[in-house]
Amino acid sequence: MGIIHGALRRDLERTTRALSSTPPPLERQRVAIAAHVEWLMKFLHGHHIGEDQGLWPIVRARNPAAGDLLDQMDADHARIAPEIDRVEKAAAAYAADGSSTAREGLVGVIESLRSVLDPHLRREEEEMMPIVSRSITRAHWDAYTNTHHVATRSKRELGREGHWLIDSLDPEGYDVVVRVVPAVPRFILLHAFAKPYRRECALRWGPHIQVTPLSRQRPRPTPS
């Protein structure tokens, strides 16, 4: 779960940095950033639905003592949902209108989202996930992941999402992500979608941003 949260934080930070740059993004970059923000919000919404429908009910059934914290998770999701909607609308507006008003509006709603999202992610990582680990088996976790986050995706979606997750990820996290998918499709997904993902990132963040896993990143040249 921490890997997913880290990817969300990373790209929200990249987005804010790109939108706050001087000069501001030109049209192709602007449209690419807006499209990615809309994708992020769709992903976040789906991630929460998966937890609400697939994970929290199992934990509640197996560990009734976790009820208060699970109620807090539900309340967090309810507070985050309208913020997601606002970010989606602001991203669509920014895609259609490159004015400073639209750009600053998107920055503002992302900051508003993070004011409720970031504490929720920390609570989930520090309080909820240890309880999840003690309450369900590996088989429960794998079934939840496959049902709500793998089986519902096309190969193209899995390929893109996989590279998004391993972007700048440490070796331990990389191994966790790639082993979710069986060996043969894993090889195809890792190799067929690497270049398209790098091209998308170069367009929205700039060619200087390294987006491969940490173990595969080349050291940057030191200035002479």
C-alpha positions in Angstrom: 0.0 0.0 0.0 2.9 2.3 0.8 4.1 1.9 -2.8 0.8 3.2 -4.2 0.7 6.0 -1.8 4.3 7.0 -2.6 3.5 7.1 -6.4 0.5 9.3 -5.7 2.5 11.7 -3.6 5.3 11.8 -6.1 3.2 12.7 -9.1 1.1 15.3 -7.2 4.4 16.9 -6.2 5.7 16.8 -9.7 2.4 18.3 -10.9 2.6 21.2 -8.5 6.2 21.8 -9.3 5.6 21.8 -13.1 2.6 24.1 -12.8 4.6 26.5 -10.6 7.6 26.6 -13.0 8.7 29.7 -14.9 7.9 29.8 -17.8 4.6 27.8 -17.2 3.9 24.7 -19.3 3.2 25.3 -23.0 0.2 23.7 -24.7 1.4 20.1 -25.3 2.9 19.8 -21.8 -0.2 21.5 -20.3 -2.6 19.1 -22.0 -0.4 16.1 -21.0 -0.2 17.3 -17.3 -4.0 17.8 -17.2 -4.7 14.4 -18.7 -2.4 12.7 -16.1 -4.0 14.5 -13.2 -7.4 13.3 -14.4 -5.9 9.7 -14.6 -4.5 10.1 -11.1 -7.9 11.1 -9.7 -9.6 8.2 -11.5 -6.9 5.8 -10.0 -7.3 7.3 -6.5 -11.1 7.0 -6.6 -10.8 3.4 -7.9 -8.3 2.6 -5.2 -10.6 3.8 -2.5 -13.6 1.9 -3.9 -11.4 -1.3 -3.9 -10.6 -0.8 -0.2 -14.2 0.0 0.7 -15.7 -2.9 -1.2 -12.9 -5.5 -1.0 -10.5 -5.0 1.9 -12.2 -3.2 4.8 -15.1 -5.7 4.9 -12.7 -8.6 5.3 -10.7 -6.9 8.0 -14.0 -5.9 9.8 -15.3 -9.5 9.7 -12.0 -11.0 11.0 -11.1 -8.3 13.5 -14.2 -6.5 15.0 -11.9 -4.6 17.4 -10.7 -2.6 14.3 -14.1 -1.2 13.8 -13.4 2.4 15.0 -10.3 2.7 12.8 -12.2 1.3 9.8 -15.0 3.8 10.5 -12.3 6.5 10.3 -11.1 5.1 7.0 -14.6 5.4 5.7 -15.0 9.0 6.9 -11.6 9.9 5.4 -12.7 8.5 2.0 -16.0 10.5 2.3 -14.0 13.7 2.9 -11.6 13.0 0.1 -14.2 12.2 -2.6 -15.4 15.7 -3.2 -11.8 17.0 -3.3 -11.1 14.4 -6.1 -14.1 15.7 -8.0 -12.8 19.3 -7.7 -9.3 18.3 -8.9 -10.9 16.5 -11.9 -12.9 19.5 -12.9 -9.9 21.9 -12.5 -7.7 19.6 -14.6 -10.3 19.5 -17.4 -10.6 23.3 -17.2 -6.8 23.6 -17.4 -6.6 21.3 -20.4 -9.0 23.6 -22.3 -7.6 26.9 -21.0 -4.0 27.7 -20.4 -4.6 30.9 -18.6 -2.8 31.6 -15.3 -6.3 31.6 -13.6 -6.9 28.0 -14.7 -3.3 26.9 -13.8 -3.4 28.5 -10.4 -6.9 27.1 -9.8 -5.5 23.6 -10.4 -2.6 24.2 -8.0 -5.1 25.4 -5.4 -7.4 22.4 -5.6 -4.5 20.0 -5.5 -3.3 21.7 -2.3 -6.8 21.4 -0.9 -6.9 17.7 -1.8 -3.6 17.0 -0.1 -4.7 18.7 3.1 -7.1 15.8 3.6 -5.3 13.1 1.6 -1.9 13.2 3.1 -3.1 12.7 6.7 -5.3 9.9 5.5 -2.4 8.1 3.8 -0.2 8.5 6.9 -3.0 7.1 9.1 -3.5 4.2 6.8 0.2 3.4 6.6 1.0 3.8 10.3 -2.2 2.6 11.9 -4.4 0.6 9.5 -1.9 -1.5 7.5 -0.4 -3.1 10.6 -3.9 -4.1 11.7 -4.6 -5.4 8.2 -1.4 -7.5 8.3 -2.4 -9.0 11.6 -6.1 -9.6 10.6 -5.9 -11.3 7.2 -3.9 -14.0 5.5 -1.6 -13.7 2.5 -4.3 -15.5 0.5 -6.9 -12.9 1.5 -4.5 -10.1 0.4 -3.7 -11.7 -2.9 -7.3 -12.4 -3.7 -8.2 -8.8 -2.9 -5.4 -7.4 -5.0 -6.3 -9.6 -8.0 -10.0 -9.1 -7.8 -10.0 -5.3 -7.4 -6.7 -4.1 -8.9 -5.5 -6.7 -11.5 -8.4 -8.6 -13.0 -10.3 -5.4 -13.7 -7.4 -4.0 -15.8 -6.5 -4.6 -19.4 -2.9 -5.5 -20.3 -2.4 -1.9 -21.5 -3.7 -0.5 -18.2 -1.6 -2.9 -16.2 1.5 -2.0 -18.2 1.0 1.7 -17.7 0.1 1.4 -14.1 3.0 -1.0 -13.4 5.6 1.5 -14.8 3.9 4.3 -12.9 4.3 2.3 -9.7 8.0 1.4 -10.3 8.9 4.9 -11.4 11.9 5.9 -9.1 11.1 2.9 -6.8 13.7 1.2 -4.6 14.8 -2.4 -5.4 12.7 -3.9 -2.6 9.5 -2.1 -3.7 10.3 -3.0 -7.4 10.3 -6.7 -6.5 7.0 -6.4 -4.7 5.3 -4.7 -7.7 6.6 -6.9 -10.5 5.8 -10.2 -8.7 2.1 -9.3 -8.7 2.0 -10.4 -12.3 3.0 -13.9 -13.5 6.4 -14.3 -15.2 5.5 -14.3 -18.9 3.0 -11.4 -18.9 5.3 -9.6 -16.5 8.2 -9.7 -19.0 5.9 -8.4 -21.8 4.4 -5.6 -19.6 7.8 -4.5 -18.4 9.4 -4.3 -21.8 6.5 -3.4 -24.1 5.4 -0.4 -22.0 8.7 1.1 -20.8 9.4 3.4 -23.7 5.8 4.7 -24.0 5.8 5.5 -20.3 9.2 7.3 -20.5 7.8 9.4 -23.5 4.7 10.3 -21.6 6.8 11.4 -18.6 9.2 13.4 -20.7 6.3 15.3 -22.3 4.6 16.2 -19.0 7.6 16.6 -16.6 10.5 17.3 -19.0 13.3 15.1 -20.3 15.5 15.7 -17.2 13.2 13.7 -14.8 14.4 10.2 -14.2 11.5 7.8 -14.1 13.1 4.3 -14.1 13.5 2.3 -10.9 16.3 3.6 -8.7 18.4 0.5 -9.4 18.4 1.3 -13.1 19.0 5.0 -13.0 22.3 6.3 -14.2 24.2 8.7 -12.0 23.8 12.3 -13.1 27.0 13.9 -14.3 28.6 16.2 -11.8 29.3 19.7 -12.9 32.9 20.5 -13.6 
